[in-house]
């Protein structure tokens, strides 16, 4: 996936992600997973938009 977004490798993506959002992608995924609210046939994620692949794009906290 890193190449799809123009990064040379996953470590470059991780460093860039942490610089932009203040947390590594793994922490972001945990936060997004913990904030999901599921009902019958519905999933709502955090606050903010959806990037179409990994879930919420709003910064945690």
Secondary structure, DSSP 8 states (H G I E B T S, - for coil): -TGGGT-SSHHHHHHHHHHHHSS-HHHHHHHHHHTEEEETTEEEESSS-B-SSSSB-S---
